């Protein structure tokens, strides 16, 4: 499952091959995204589109909403999840795929050093297949603030990774 935000520029450029990532590709439209109706229609050809009207929501709030909606439509996919706010370059995109293939229990994340905002999250297939993942997001505070992102992700690792 791939989750991108409209901070990603060049959504329609060749760039990384989003279709190659396993599972559904989701695009979160953030407030002020500036995409016109034609662009949104083009995006809907490649992505499940989620429009977030109020906001901007934190990365974890986006993940909570998208995983909840996808799981209501069908089971969450078995493959890895990559969430990327902003521009995931080819190296990060391909490196994430390799890391997920090498370790199904991988949980890697990156936070914006200035704001503490979640920039990137990679969950391996073993984490995505854990039934506690949806419980983790469902029990998360609905409007989680960015300063708590690192603590929340540490709890995710603590409770979902059994080595």
C-alpha positions in Angstrom: 0.0 0.0 0.0 1.4 3.4 -1.0 0.1 6.6 0.6 1.3 10.0 -0.9 0.2 13.5 -0.1 -0.3 16.4 -2.6 2.9 17.9 -1.3 4.4 15.4 -3.8 5.2 17.4 -6.9 5.1 15.8 -10.3 2.4 13.3 -9.5 2.0 12.7 -13.3 5.7 12.7 -14.2 7.4 9.3 -14.8 9.5 9.5 -11.6 9.3 6.5 -9.4 7.0 3.8 -10.7 4.1 4.1 -8.2 2.2 1.2 -9.9 5.1 -1.1 -9.0 4.5 -0.7 -5.3 2.3 -3.6 -4.1 -1.3 -2.9 -3.1 -3.4 0.2 -3.6 -1.9 3.6 -4.2 -3.6 6.3 -2.2 -3.3 10.1 -2.7 -4.3 12.4 0.2 -5.4 15.8 -1.1 -4.4 18.4 1.5 -6.1 21.7 2.0 -4.9 24.2 -0.6 -3.6 21.5 -2.9 -4.3 23.6 -6.0 -5.3 20.6 -8.2 -8.0 21.3 -10.7 -10.9 19.0 -11.5 -9.0 17.6 -14.5 -5.9 16.9 -12.4 -8.0 15.1 -9.8 -9.7 13.0 -12.5 -6.2 12.1 -13.8 -5.1 11.2 -10.2 -8.2 9.0 -9.8 -6.9 6.9 -12.7 -3.8 5.9 -10.6 -4.8 6.5 -7.0 -7.6 6.1 -4.4 -8.1 9.7 -3.7 -8.9 11.0 -0.2 -9.8 14.7 0.2 -8.9 16.2 3.6 -10.9 19.4 3.9 -9.9 20.8 7.3 -6.4 20.7 8.2 -3.6 20.3 7.5 -3.8 17.0 9.4 -0.7 15.4 10.8 0.8 12.4 9.0 -0.4 10.0 11.6 -3.9 11.4 11.4 -3.8 10.8 7.6 -2.6 7.2 8.1 -5.4 6.6 10.6 -8.0 7.9 8.2 -6.7 6.2 5.1 -6.1 2.8 6.7 -9.5 2.9 8.3 -11.2 3.7 5.0 -9.3 1.1 3.0 -10.0 -1.6 5.6 -13.7 -0.8 5.5 -13.7 -1.3 1.7 -11.6 -4.5 1.8 -8.9 -6.0 4.0 -5.7 -4.1 4.2 -3.3 -5.4 1.6 -0.7 -8.0 2.7 2.3 -6.2 1.3 4.3 -3.3 2.8 3.0 0.2 3.4 5.0 3.3 2.4 3.7 6.7 3.5 5.5 9.7 2.0 4.7 13.3 2.6 6.4 15.5 0.1 8.6 14.2 -2.6 9.9 10.7 -2.2 12.8 10.6 -4.6 13.6 7.4 -6.6 16.3 6.4 -4.1 14.0 6.6 -1.1 11.2 4.9 -3.0 13.3 2.0 -4.3 15.3 1.8 -1.0 12.0 1.4 0.9 11.0 -1.5 -1.3 14.3 -3.2 -0.8 14.1 -2.7 3.0 10.5 -4.1 3.1 11.5 -7.1 1.1 14.5 -7.8 3.3 12.6 -7.5 6.6 8.8 -8.0 6.8 8.8 -6.6 10.4 10.5 -3.4 9.4 9.2 -0.1 10.8 11.2 2.9 9.6 10.1 6.5 9.8 11.4 9.9 9.2 10.4 13.1 10.9 10.8 16.7 9.8 13.5 18.0 12.0 11.9 21.5 12.3 8.3 20.5 12.9 8.4 16.9 14.1 5.9 16.1 11.3 5.9 12.5 9.9 7.6 12.7 6.5 8.0 9.0 5.8 6.8 5.7 7.2 7.6 2.2 6.0 5.8 -0.8 7.5 6.8 -4.3 6.4 4.3 -6.9 5.3 4.5 -8.6 8.7 3.4 -5.4 10.4 0.6 -4.8 7.8 -0.6 -8.3 8.4 -0.8 -7.8 12.2 -4.4 -7.5 13.4 -3.3 -5.1 16.0 -2.3 -2.5 13.4 -5.9 -1.3 12.8 -6.5 -1.3 16.6 -3.4 0.9 17.0 -4.8 3.4 14.6 -8.3 3.1 15.9 -7.2 3.8 19.4 -5.0 6.7 18.5 -6.1 10.2 19.5 -8.2 11.5 16.6 -6.3 14.8 16.2 -2.8 13.6 17.3 -0.3 16.5 17.3 3.0 16.2 15.5 5.2 16.5 18.6 3.8 13.1 19.7 4.5 11.3 16.4 7.9 9.9 17.5 6.4 8.5 20.8 3.4 7.0 19.0 5.7 5.3 16.4 7.9 4.0 19.2 4.8 2.4 20.8 3.9 0.9 17.4 7.3 -0.7 17.2 7.1 -1.9 20.8 3.8 -3.6 20.5 3.8 -4.9 16.9 7.4 -6.1 16.4 8.0 -9.5 18.1 11.5 -10.7 17.3 
